[in-house]
Amino acid sequence: MYSPPKIIFSRENMQLDMKKHERSGAWNLPVVENNTYLGFVSKAKIFTAYRKKLQRQKEE
């Protein structure tokens, strides 16, 4: 096991999350709330959600 390069806290916004992904070079970072592991955020999933949002805005 190894420590992750960065940790995402559950109350942080996506802009800060993306900065942590970029600075760490990691594609997956753990999400923590009250010192409890909740899961992880994938950089790929963030990009996918962003593309879908852009598509919806384009259709409106």
N, C-alpha and C positions, 0 to 999 in steps of 0.2 A: 504494500500500500504506500501511497505517497499523498502529501498534502496538495490540494488544488492551488493553482497559481493565484486565483482570486475567488471570493465568495460573493454570491448575490444574496442580498437580504430581501425578504418577501415584500417589504414596503417600498423598495426602490422602483424608480420609473425605468422604462425601456431605454431611454437615452443613456442613462448611467450604466445599465446592463451592457449595452453595445460598446460603450467605452471600455468596460472591464474586459469584454471579449477581445476587443482590438488590442489593448495594451498587453494582455496575457498571451495572445496568440492561440488561445484555446477555443475549440468548437463547442465544448460542453462545460458548463460551470454549475456547481451545486447551489441550490436555493435553501436558505436557512431562516428559521423564525424561532426566536427564543431558544437558541442553541439546539434546535431540533432540525434534522435534515428533512426537507419536504420533497425533494426530487432534484431535477436539473433543468436548466434552460439550454436549449440547443441553438446555436447561431443560425443554423439552417432553418429551423422552425420560425425564428424571428423574421428571416428574409422571406419565407413563404407567406407568412401572415401579412407582411408589408406589401408584397406583390398583389395579394388578394384585395387588400384595401385600396390600392391604386386602381385595380381593375373595376372595383365597385364605384369608385369616384368617377372614373372615365365613363361608365355606363349611365350615370345620373345626368 
